Amino acid sequence: MEELKEKQELLEDGDHERYSHYVQKNKITESAVMGTPVIALCGKKWVPGRDPEKFPVCPDCKRIYESLKK
């Protein structure tokens, strides 16, 4: 399984912006080179541009990732 990079059970508008999300590592690289959007495990779609280390991990992404590891 490819490495994944970094959502709350009940989300309000804008909550996606408050978290770092899990995304396939190769998609992050592609986005950096091509400027294409990525899609997180939780479904958020965006073009990464912020340091994910500055935000808590999205709870939905984390839950989904943990279920995939089983």
Rosetta constraint file for C-alpha pairs under 8 A:
AtomPair CA 2 CA 24 HARMONIC 6.45 0.50
AtomPair CA 2 CA 25 HARMONIC 7.08 0.50
AtomPair CA 3 CA 24 HARMONIC 6.02 0.50
AtomPair CA 3 CA 25 HARMONIC 5.65 0.50
AtomPair CA 4 CA 22 HARMONIC 5.22 0.50
AtomPair CA 4 CA 23 HARMONIC 4.93 0.50
AtomPair CA 4 CA 24 HARMONIC 4.48 0.50
AtomPair CA 4 CA 25 HARMONIC 5.46 0.50
AtomPair CA 5 CA 21 HARMONIC 6.25 0.50
AtomPair CA 5 CA 22 HARMONIC 3.93 0.50
AtomPair CA 5 CA 23 HARMONIC 4.61 0.50
AtomPair CA 5 CA 24 HARMONIC 6.19 0.50
AtomPair CA 5 CA 25 HARMONIC 6.13 0.50
AtomPair CA 6 CA 20 HARMONIC 4.93 0.50
AtomPair CA 6 CA 21 HARMONIC 3.21 0.50
AtomPair CA 6 CA 22 HARMONIC 2.96 0.50
AtomPair CA 6 CA 23 HARMONIC 5.77 0.50
AtomPair CA 6 CA 40 HARMONIC 7.56 0.50
AtomPair CA 6 CA 52 HARMONIC 7.08 0.50
AtomPair CA 6 CA 57 HARMONIC 6.19 0.50
AtomPair CA 6 CA 58 HARMONIC 7.16 0.50
AtomPair CA 6 CA 61 HARMONIC 7.18 0.50
AtomPair CA 6 CA 62 HARMONIC 7.98 0.50
AtomPair CA 7 CA 11 HARMONIC 7.26 0.50
AtomPair CA 7 CA 15 HARMONIC 7.27 0.50
AtomPair CA 7 CA 16 HARMONIC 5.99 0.50
AtomPair CA 7 CA 19 HARMONIC 6.33 0.50
AtomPair CA 7 CA 21 HARMONIC 7.20 0.50
AtomPair CA 7 CA 42 HARMONIC 6.65 0.50
AtomPair CA 7 CA 57 HARMONIC 7.28 0.50
AtomPair CA 7 CA 58 HARMONIC 3.54 0.50
AtomPair CA 7 CA 59 HARMONIC 4.65 0.50
AtomPair CA 7 CA 60 HARMONIC 4.57 0.50
AtomPair CA 7 CA 61 HARMONIC 6.03 0.50
AtomPair CA 8 CA 15 HARMONIC 7.73 0.50
AtomPair CA 8 CA 58 HARMONIC 6.19 0.50
AtomPair CA 8 CA 59 HARMONIC 4.89 0.50
AtomPair CA 8 CA 60 HARMONIC 5.63 0.50
AtomPair CA 9 CA 59 HARMONIC 6.94 0.50
AtomPair CA 9 CA 60 HARMONIC 6.26 0.50
AtomPair CA 11 CA 15 HARMONIC 5.91 0.50
AtomPair CA 11 CA 16 HARMONIC 7.69 0.50
AtomPair CA 14 CA 18 HARMONIC 7.36 0.50
AtomPair CA 15 CA 19 HARMONIC 7.31 0.50
AtomPair CA 16 CA 44 HARMONIC 6.98 0.50
AtomPair CA 16 CA 58 HARMONIC 7.81 0.50
AtomPair CA 18 CA 55 HARMONIC 6.46 0.50
AtomPair CA 18 CA 56 HARMONIC 7.48 0.50
AtomPair CA 19 CA 52 HARMONIC 7.71 0.50
AtomPair CA 19 CA 55 HARMONIC 5.15 0.50
AtomPair CA 19 CA 56 HARMONIC 5.20 0.50
AtomPair CA 19 CA 57 HARMONIC 5.43 0.50
AtomPair CA 19 CA 58 HARMONIC 5.04 0.50
AtomPair CA 20 CA 52 HARMONIC 4.98 0.50
AtomPair CA 20 CA 53 HARMONIC 7.45 0.50
AtomPair CA 20 CA 55 HARMONIC 5.48 0.50
AtomPair CA 20 CA 56 HARMONIC 5.96 0.50
AtomPair CA 20 CA 57 HARMONIC 4.87 0.50
AtomPair CA 20 CA 58 HARMONIC 5.74 0.50
AtomPair CA 21 CA 40 HARMONIC 5.85 0.50
AtomPair CA 21 CA 41 HARMONIC 7.45 0.50
AtomPair CA 21 CA 42 HARMONIC 7.81 0.50
AtomPair CA 21 CA 52 HARMONIC 7.73 0.50
AtomPair CA 21 CA 57 HARMONIC 6.06 0.50
AtomPair CA 21 CA 58 HARMONIC 5.43 0.50
AtomPair CA 21 CA 61 HARMONIC 6.11 0.50
AtomPair CA 22 CA 40 HARMONIC 5.40 0.50
AtomPair CA 22 CA 41 HARMONIC 5.92 0.50
AtomPair CA 22 CA 58 HARMONIC 7.79 0.50
AtomPair CA 22 CA 61 HARMONIC 5.73 0.50
AtomPair CA 22 CA 62 HARMONIC 7.34 0.50
AtomPair CA 22 CA 65 HARMONIC 7.75 0.50
AtomPair CA 23 CA 27 HARMONIC 6.98 0.50
AtomPair CA 23 CA 28 HARMONIC 7.02 0.50
AtomPair CA 23 CA 38 HARMONIC 7.11 0.50
AtomPair CA 23 CA 39 HARMONIC 6.53 0.50
AtomPair CA 23 CA 40 HARMONIC 4.75 0.50
AtomPair CA 23 CA 41 HARMONIC 6.39 0.50
AtomPair CA 24 CA 28 HARMONIC 6.70 0.50
AtomPair CA 24 CA 40 HARMONIC 7.91 0.50
AtomPair CA 25 CA 29 HARMONIC 6.61 0.50
AtomPair CA 26 CA 30 HARMONIC 6.20 0.50
AtomPair CA 27 CA 31 HARMONIC 5.98 0.50
AtomPair CA 27 CA 38 HARMONIC 6.33 0.50
AtomPair CA 28 CA 32 HARMONIC 6.20 0.50
AtomPair CA 28 CA 38 HARMONIC 6.93 0.50
AtomPair CA 28 CA 48 HARMONIC 7.56 0.50
AtomPair CA 29 CA 33 HARMONIC 6.33 0.50
AtomPair CA 30 CA 34 HARMONIC 5.76 0.50
AtomPair CA 30 CA 35 HARMONIC 7.45 0.50
AtomPair CA 30 CA 36 HARMONIC 7.13 0.50
AtomPair CA 31 CA 35 HARMONIC 4.66 0.50
AtomPair CA 31 CA 36 HARMONIC 4.64 0.50
AtomPair CA 31 CA 37 HARMONIC 6.11 0.50
AtomPair CA 31 CA 38 HARMONIC 6.74 0.50
AtomPair CA 31 CA 47 HARMONIC 6.76 0.50
AtomPair CA 31 CA 48 HARMONIC 7.39 0.50
AtomPair CA 32 CA 36 HARMONIC 7.67 0.50
AtomPair CA 32 CA 48 HARMONIC 7.75 0.50
AtomPair CA 35 CA 47 HARMONIC 6.72 0.50
AtomPair CA 36 CA 47 HARMONIC 6.28 0.50
AtomPair CA 37 CA 45 HARMONIC 6.26 0.50
AtomPair CA 37 CA 46 HARMONIC 4.85 0.50
AtomPair CA 37 CA 47 HARMONIC 4.27 0.50
AtomPair CA 37 CA 48 HARMONIC 7.35 0.50
AtomPair CA 38 CA 45 HARMONIC 5.55 0.50
AtomPair CA 38 CA 46 HARMONIC 5.62 0.50
AtomPair CA 38 CA 47 HARMONIC 6.06 0.50
AtomPair CA 38 CA 48 HARMONIC 7.45 0.50
AtomPair CA 39 CA 43 HARMONIC 5.80 0.50
AtomPair CA 39 CA 44 HARMONIC 5.56 0.50
AtomPair CA 39 CA 45 HARMONIC 4.43 0.50
AtomPair CA 39 CA 46 HARMONIC 6.80 0.50
AtomPair CA 40 CA 44 HARMONIC 5.27 0.50
AtomPair CA 40 CA 45 HARMONIC 6.52 0.50
AtomPair CA 40 CA 61 HARMONIC 7.16 0.50
AtomPair CA 41 CA 60 HARMONIC 7.80 0.50
AtomPair CA 41 CA 61 HARMONIC 5.26 0.50
AtomPair CA 41 CA 64 HARMONIC 6.79 0.50
AtomPair CA 41 CA 65 HARMONIC 7.49 0.50
AtomPair CA 42 CA 60 HARMONIC 5.71 0.50
AtomPair CA 42 CA 61 HARMONIC 5.10 0.50
AtomPair CA 42 CA 64 HARMONIC 7.47 0.50
AtomPair CA 51 CA 55 HARMONIC 7.89 0.50
AtomPair CA 57 CA 61 HARMONIC 7.56 0.50
AtomPair CA 57 CA 62 HARMONIC 6.92 0.50
AtomPair CA 58 CA 62 HARMONIC 6.18 0.50
AtomPair CA 59 CA 63 HARMONIC 6.09 0.50
AtomPair CA 60 CA 64 HARMONIC 6.12 0.50
AtomPair CA 61 CA 65 HARMONIC 5.98 0.50
AtomPair CA 62 CA 66 HARMONIC 6.07 0.50
AtomPair CA 63 CA 67 HARMONIC 6.28 0.50
AtomPair CA 64 CA 68 HARMONIC 6.33 0.50
AtomPair CA 65 CA 69 HARMONIC 6.47 0.50
AtomPair CA 66 CA 70 HARMONIC 6.96 0.50
